[in-house]
Amino acid sequence: MVFGARVWKTGIAVVLALYISAWLNFTPPVIAAVAAIFAMQPSIYRSWRYFLEQLQTNIVGAAFALLAGMFFSQNIIAIGLVCIVVILLSIRLRMEETIGLTLVTVVAVMEASGEWRFALNRLLLSIIGIACAFVVNVVFFPPKPKEQFAAQIGRVFSQMSLLLRTVISNEMKESVSRDEKDKLRGGLKALSDKYSLMEEEIKKLKGGGMNRIRELVVYKQKLLTMYKGLEVLDAVDEHYFQSARNEEIDVFFDHHLEKLMKYHELVHLKFDDKLKASGSDALEIEADNEQFMAELLERYPQNPKGMLRLSVVAAAMYDYGHQIARLEKLVDHDHRGDAEEKVPLEILLKSIRLK
């Protein structure tokens, strides 16, 4: 089991919230601890947004609960009705993430039976917990989605590279291949989540400078290209081994896929500035892609039905190569500091669609 920074920070925030509550003689301090647990977020931007949204919904919820408590005291049905109203209001304000903690505040305030001092005490306990979580998240090991994404994509790419290099030759055990593919899907899903955090950090919290957004475009294309590699694996599993093929065809497909993988690795190294200065290989790989498709058609001139399944696999490989070529162009533009074909980067960013 891996204990990440967020695990440790949650514990620190809970301790800090309990200590401050006890120091200020606010009771029960468990409310502040619960608030700190709910408020710990995976990025600084989300922590700040969560802090502001919780502040708003908790104040509104406490006000509703205070008014209801004055008229209905600790009536169980009244507590349920107020909770429903607060939930609907939070949804209306598009602050669904705050519902859980806001309801804790509502129930705690209504317990005070309309006494505003007790209600204020409960509200302040929630705010203390939220504030502690935010401060701890910023001060102790602040989240760095960009660095985490860069490190994680390297590991996932290595995993995908192994699968692609052995998929045509079918050298890997079926059970192992299935497990590795499941891990690859999970890794790509985690990368997509990490990218969303990074996009929020760059575009909203840090102001979204041109250099950062340009780099964000490259990261998004890197992730899209990885998904295209997964599509090749799926196409091979679904169609390749059920097609009419021979050893020559196996070598033909395996050779082209190896070439694409090597090209993909070189583009990653180029982005990391680990290669000597050289020209772009995008035109060459696109030409190889065209030649690959043309040669495949030449091999089945009299039997088009024999290549239907192979054409599905070939199309997935062609798209994979095309996206790698586009990635290299974006990497070159990022290093030069310009934009692809002078297209506004925000539009370019929206044009790259992930799974």
Contacts in CASP RR format, 6 or more apart in sequence:
PFRMAT RR
TARGET T0000
AUTHOR 0000-0000-0000
METHOD contacts of the structure
MODEL  1
MVFGARVWKTGIAVVLALYISAWLNFTPPVIAAVAAIFAMQPSIYRSWRY
FLEQLQTNIVGAAFALLAGMFFSQNIIAIGLVCIVVILLSIRLRMEETIG
LTLVTVVAVMEASGEWRFALNRLLLSIIGIACAFVVNVVFFPPKPKEQFA
AQIGRVFSQMSLLLRTVISNEMKESVSRDEKDKLRGGLKALSDKYSLMEE
EIKKLKGGGMNRIRELVVYKQKLLTMYKGLEVLDAVDEHYFQSARNEEID
VFFDHHLEKLMKYHELVHLKFDDKLKASGSDALEIEADNEQFMAELLERY
PQNPKGMLRLSVVAAAMYDYGHQIARLEKLVDHDHRGDAEEKVPLEILLK
SIRLK
5 140 0 8 1.000
5 141 0 8 1.000
5 143 0 8 1.000
6 40 0 8 1.000
6 42 0 8 1.000
6 143 0 8 1.000
8 140 0 8 1.000
8 141 0 8 1.000
9 40 0 8 1.000
9 136 0 8 1.000
9 137 0 8 1.000
9 140 0 8 1.000
9 141 0 8 1.000
10 36 0 8 1.000
10 37 0 8 1.000
10 40 0 8 1.000
10 133 0 8 1.000
12 136 0 8 1.000
12 140 0 8 1.000
13 36 0 8 1.000
13 37 0 8 1.000
13 39 0 8 1.000
13 40 0 8 1.000
13 129 0 8 1.000
13 132 0 8 1.000
13 133 0 8 1.000
13 136 0 8 1.000
13 137 0 8 1.000
14 33 0 8 1.000
14 36 0 8 1.000
14 37 0 8 1.000
16 36 0 8 1.000
16 132 0 8 1.000
16 135 0 8 1.000
16 136 0 8 1.000
17 29 0 8 1.000
17 32 0 8 1.000
17 33 0 8 1.000
17 35 0 8 1.000
17 36 0 8 1.000
17 128 0 8 1.000
17 129 0 8 1.000
17 132 0 8 1.000
17 133 0 8 1.000
18 29 0 8 1.000
18 32 0 8 1.000
18 33 0 8 1.000
20 32 0 8 1.000
20 128 0 8 1.000
20 132 0 8 1.000
21 27 0 8 1.000
21 29 0 8 1.000
21 31 0 8 1.000
21 32 0 8 1.000
21 125 0 8 1.000
21 128 0 8 1.000
22 29 0 8 1.000
24 128 0 8 1.000
26 32 0 8 1.000
26 121 0 8 1.000
26 124 0 8 1.000
26 125 0 8 1.000
26 128 0 8 1.000
27 121 0 8 1.000
28 125 0 8 1.000
29 125 0 8 1.000
31 104 0 8 1.000
31 105 0 8 1.000
31 108 0 8 1.000
31 122 0 8 1.000
31 125 0 8 1.000
31 126 0 8 1.000
32 125 0 8 1.000
32 126 0 8 1.000
32 128 0 8 1.000
32 129 0 8 1.000
32 132 0 8 1.000
33 129 0 8 1.000
34 101 0 8 1.000
34 104 0 8 1.000
35 54 0 8 1.000
35 101 0 8 1.000
35 104 0 8 1.000
35 125 0 8 1.000
35 126 0 8 1.000
35 127 0 8 1.000
35 128 0 8 1.000
35 129 0 8 1.000
35 130 0 8 1.000
35 133 0 8 1.000
36 129 0 8 1.000
36 130 0 8 1.000
36 132 0 8 1.000
36 133 0 8 1.000
37 133 0 8 1.000
38 100 0 8 1.000
38 101 0 8 1.000
38 104 0 8 1.000
38 130 0 8 1.000
38 133 0 8 1.000
39 47 0 8 1.000
39 50 0 8 1.000
39 51 0 8 1.000
39 54 0 8 1.000
39 101 0 8 1.000
39 129 0 8 1.000
39 130 0 8 1.000
39 132 0 8 1.000
39 133 0 8 1.000
39 134 0 8 1.000
40 47 0 8 1.000
40 133 0 8 1.000
40 136 0 8 1.000
40 137 0 8 1.000
41 47 0 8 1.000
41 50 0 8 1.000
41 133 0 8 1.000
41 137 0 8 1.000
42 143 0 8 1.000
42 145 0 8 1.000
42 197 0 8 1.000
43 143 0 8 1.000
43 145 0 8 1.000
43 197 0 8 1.000
43 200 0 8 1.000
43 201 0 8 1.000
44 137 0 8 1.000
44 138 0 8 1.000
44 142 0 8 1.000
44 143 0 8 1.000
44 201 0 8 1.000
44 205 0 8 1.000
45 197 0 8 1.000
45 200 0 8 1.000
45 201 0 8 1.000
45 204 0 8 1.000
45 205 0 8 1.000
46 197 0 8 1.000
46 200 0 8 1.000
47 133 0 8 1.000
47 134 0 8 1.000
47 137 0 8 1.000
47 138 0 8 1.000
48 134 0 8 1.000
48 205 0 8 1.000
50 97 0 8 1.000
50 98 0 8 1.000
50 130 0 8 1.000
50 134 0 8 1.000
51 130 0 8 1.000
51 131 0 8 1.000
51 134 0 8 1.000
53 95 0 8 1.000
53 97 0 8 1.000
53 98 0 8 1.000
54 98 0 8 1.000
54 101 0 8 1.000
54 102 0 8 1.000
54 126 0 8 1.000
54 130 0 8 1.000
55 127 0 8 1.000
55 130 0 8 1.000
56 93 0 8 1.000
56 95 0 8 1.000
56 98 0 8 1.000
57 86 0 8 1.000
57 89 0 8 1.000
57 90 0 8 1.000
57 93 0 8 1.000
57 95 0 8 1.000
57 98 0 8 1.000
57 99 0 8 1.000
57 102 0 8 1.000
58 98 0 8 1.000
58 101 0 8 1.000
58 102 0 8 1.000
58 105 0 8 1.000
58 123 0 8 1.000
58 126 0 8 1.000
58 127 0 8 1.000
58 130 0 8 1.000
59 123 0 8 1.000
60 86 0 8 1.000
60 89 0 8 1.000
61 82 0 8 1.000
61 86 0 8 1.000
61 89 0 8 1.000
61 102 0 8 1.000
61 105 0 8 1.000
61 106 0 8 1.000
61 109 0 8 1.000
62 105 0 8 1.000
62 106 0 8 1.000
62 109 0 8 1.000
62 119 0 8 1.000
62 122 0 8 1.000
62 123 0 8 1.000
64 82 0 8 1.000
64 85 0 8 1.000
64 86 0 8 1.000
64 106 0 8 1.000
65 82 0 8 1.000
65 86 0 8 1.000
65 105 0 8 1.000
65 106 0 8 1.000
65 107 0 8 1.000
65 109 0 8 1.000
65 110 0 8 1.000
65 119 0 8 1.000
66 109 0 8 1.000
66 112 0 8 1.000
66 114 0 8 1.000
66 116 0 8 1.000
66 119 0 8 1.000
68 78 0 8 1.000
68 79 0 8 1.000
68 81 0 8 1.000
68 82 0 8 1.000
68 110 0 8 1.000
69 78 0 8 1.000
69 109 0 8 1.000
69 110 0 8 1.000
69 112 0 8 1.000
69 113 0 8 1.000
69 114 0 8 1.000
70 113 0 8 1.000
70 114 0 8 1.000
71 78 0 8 1.000
72 78 0 8 1.000
73 113 0 8 1.000
73 114 0 8 1.000
74 110 0 8 1.000
74 111 0 8 1.000
74 113 0 8 1.000
78 110 0 8 1.000
79 106 0 8 1.000
79 107 0 8 1.000
79 110 0 8 1.000
82 106 0 8 1.000
82 110 0 8 1.000
83 103 0 8 1.000
83 106 0 8 1.000
83 107 0 8 1.000
86 99 0 8 1.000
86 102 0 8 1.000
86 103 0 8 1.000
86 106 0 8 1.000
87 99 0 8 1.000
87 103 0 8 1.000
90 96 0 8 1.000
90 98 0 8 1.000
90 99 0 8 1.000
90 102 0 8 1.000
91 99 0 8 1.000
101 126 0 8 1.000
101 130 0 8 1.000
104 126 0 8 1.000
105 122 0 8 1.000
105 123 0 8 1.000
105 126 0 8 1.000
108 122 0 8 1.000
108 125 0 8 1.000
108 126 0 8 1.000
109 118 0 8 1.000
109 119 0 8 1.000
109 122 0 8 1.000
109 123 0 8 1.000
111 118 0 8 1.000
111 122 0 8 1.000
112 118 0 8 1.000
112 119 0 8 1.000
112 121 0 8 1.000
112 122 0 8 1.000
137 143 0 8 1.000
143 197 0 8 1.000
145 194 0 8 1.000
145 195 0 8 1.000
145 197 0 8 1.000
145 198 0 8 1.000
145 201 0 8 1.000
146 198 0 8 1.000
146 201 0 8 1.000
146 202 0 8 1.000
146 219 0 8 1.000
148 194 0 8 1.000
149 191 0 8 1.000
149 194 0 8 1.000
149 195 0 8 1.000
149 198 0 8 1.000
149 219 0 8 1.000
152 187 0 8 1.000
152 190 0 8 1.000
152 191 0 8 1.000
152 194 0 8 1.000
153 191 0 8 1.000
153 219 0 8 1.000
153 222 0 8 1.000
153 223 0 8 1.000
153 226 0 8 1.000
154 268 0 8 1.000
156 184 0 8 1.000
156 187 0 8 1.000
156 188 0 8 1.000
156 191 0 8 1.000
156 226 0 8 1.000
157 226 0 8 1.000
157 264 0 8 1.000
157 265 0 8 1.000
157 268 0 8 1.000
159 180 0 8 1.000
159 183 0 8 1.000
159 184 0 8 1.000
159 187 0 8 1.000
160 184 0 8 1.000
160 226 0 8 1.000
160 229 0 8 1.000
160 230 0 8 1.000
160 233 0 8 1.000
161 261 0 8 1.000
161 264 0 8 1.000
161 265 0 8 1.000
162 180 0 8 1.000
163 172 0 8 1.000
163 177 0 8 1.000
163 180 0 8 1.000
163 181 0 8 1.000
163 184 0 8 1.000
163 233 0 8 1.000
164 229 0 8 1.000
164 232 0 8 1.000
164 233 0 8 1.000
164 257 0 8 1.000
164 260 0 8 1.000
164 261 0 8 1.000
165 257 0 8 1.000
165 258 0 8 1.000
165 261 0 8 1.000
166 172 0 8 1.000
166 177 0 8 1.000
167 177 0 8 1.000
167 232 0 8 1.000
167 233 0 8 1.000
167 236 0 8 1.000
167 237 0 8 1.000
167 257 0 8 1.000
168 236 0 8 1.000
168 240 0 8 1.000
168 250 0 8 1.000
168 253 0 8 1.000
168 254 0 8 1.000
168 257 0 8 1.000
169 250 0 8 1.000
169 254 0 8 1.000
170 241 0 8 1.000
172 180 0 8 1.000
181 230 0 8 1.000
181 233 0 8 1.000
184 230 0 8 1.000
184 233 0 8 1.000
185 230 0 8 1.000
188 223 0 8 1.000
188 226 0 8 1.000
188 227 0 8 1.000
188 230 0 8 1.000
188 355 0 8 1.000
191 223 0 8 1.000
191 226 0 8 1.000
192 223 0 8 1.000
192 354 0 8 1.000
192 355 0 8 1.000
195 219 0 8 1.000
195 220 0 8 1.000
195 223 0 8 1.000
195 354 0 8 1.000
198 216 0 8 1.000
198 219 0 8 1.000
199 216 0 8 1.000
199 220 0 8 1.000
202 208 0 8 1.000
202 209 0 8 1.000
202 212 0 8 1.000
202 213 0 8 1.000
202 215 0 8 1.000
202 216 0 8 1.000
203 213 0 8 1.000
203 216 0 8 1.000
206 212 0 8 1.000
210 345 0 8 1.000
211 337 0 8 1.000
213 345 0 8 1.000
213 346 0 8 1.000
213 349 0 8 1.000
214 333 0 8 1.000
214 334 0 8 1.000
214 337 0 8 1.000
214 339 0 8 1.000
214 345 0 8 1.000
215 334 0 8 1.000
216 349 0 8 1.000
217 330 0 8 1.000
217 334 0 8 1.000
217 345 0 8 1.000
217 348 0 8 1.000
217 349 0 8 1.000
217 352 0 8 1.000
218 271 0 8 1.000
218 327 0 8 1.000
218 330 0 8 1.000
218 331 0 8 1.000
218 334 0 8 1.000
220 349 0 8 1.000
220 352 0 8 1.000
220 354 0 8 1.000
221 323 0 8 1.000
221 326 0 8 1.000
221 327 0 8 1.000
221 330 0 8 1.000
221 352 0 8 1.000
222 268 0 8 1.000
222 271 0 8 1.000
222 327 0 8 1.000
223 354 0 8 1.000
224 323 0 8 1.000
224 352 0 8 1.000
224 353 0 8 1.000
224 354 0 8 1.000
225 264 0 8 1.000
225 320 0 8 1.000
225 323 0 8 1.000
225 324 0 8 1.000
225 327 0 8 1.000
227 354 0 8 1.000
227 355 0 8 1.000
228 316 0 8 1.000
228 319 0 8 1.000
228 320 0 8 1.000
228 321 0 8 1.000
228 323 0 8 1.000
229 316 0 8 1.000
229 320 0 8 1.000
231 316 0 8 1.000
231 319 0 8 1.000
231 320 0 8 1.000
232 257 0 8 1.000
232 313 0 8 1.000
232 316 0 8 1.000
232 317 0 8 1.000
232 320 0 8 1.000
234 316 0 8 1.000
235 312 0 8 1.000
235 313 0 8 1.000
235 315 0 8 1.000
235 316 0 8 1.000
235 317 0 8 1.000
236 313 0 8 1.000
236 316 0 8 1.000
238 312 0 8 1.000
239 309 0 8 1.000
239 310 0 8 1.000
239 312 0 8 1.000
239 313 0 8 1.000
240 253 0 8 1.000
240 309 0 8 1.000
240 310 0 8 1.000
240 313 0 8 1.000
242 309 0 8 1.000
243 306 0 8 1.000
243 307 0 8 1.000
243 308 0 8 1.000
243 309 0 8 1.000
243 310 0 8 1.000
243 313 0 8 1.000
244 303 0 8 1.000
244 306 0 8 1.000
244 307 0 8 1.000
244 310 0 8 1.000
245 310 0 8 1.000
249 299 0 8 1.000
249 310 0 8 1.000
252 295 0 8 1.000
252 296 0 8 1.000
252 299 0 8 1.000
253 310 0 8 1.000
253 313 0 8 1.000
253 314 0 8 1.000
253 317 0 8 1.000
256 288 0 8 1.000
256 292 0 8 1.000
256 317 0 8 1.000
257 317 0 8 1.000
259 285 0 8 1.000
259 288 0 8 1.000
260 285 0 8 1.000
260 317 0 8 1.000
260 320 0 8 1.000
260 321 0 8 1.000
260 324 0 8 1.000
263 281 0 8 1.000
263 285 0 8 1.000
263 321 0 8 1.000
263 324 0 8 1.000
264 324 0 8 1.000
266 275 0 8 1.000
266 281 0 8 1.000
267 324 0 8 1.000
267 327 0 8 1.000
267 328 0 8 1.000
267 331 0 8 1.000
269 275 0 8 1.000
270 328 0 8 1.000
270 331 0 8 1.000
270 332 0 8 1.000
271 331 0 8 1.000
271 334 0 8 1.000
273 335 0 8 1.000
280 328 0 8 1.000
280 329 0 8 1.000
280 332 0 8 1.000
281 325 0 8 1.000
281 328 0 8 1.000
282 325 0 8 1.000
282 326 0 8 1.000
282 328 0 8 1.000
282 329 0 8 1.000
283 325 0 8 1.000
285 321 0 8 1.000
285 324 0 8 1.000
285 325 0 8 1.000
286 321 0 8 1.000
286 322 0 8 1.000
286 325 0 8 1.000
289 317 0 8 1.000
289 318 0 8 1.000
289 321 0 8 1.000
289 322 0 8 1.000
289 325 0 8 1.000
292 314 0 8 1.000
292 317 0 8 1.000
292 318 0 8 1.000
293 314 0 8 1.000
293 318 0 8 1.000
296 307 0 8 1.000
296 310 0 8 1.000
296 311 0 8 1.000
296 314 0 8 1.000
297 307 0 8 1.000
299 307 0 8 1.000
300 306 0 8 1.000
300 307 0 8 1.000
300 310 0 8 1.000
329 340 0 8 1.000
330 340 0 8 1.000
333 339 0 8 1.000
333 340 0 8 1.000
339 345 0 8 1.000
339 348 0 8 1.000
340 348 0 8 1.000
END
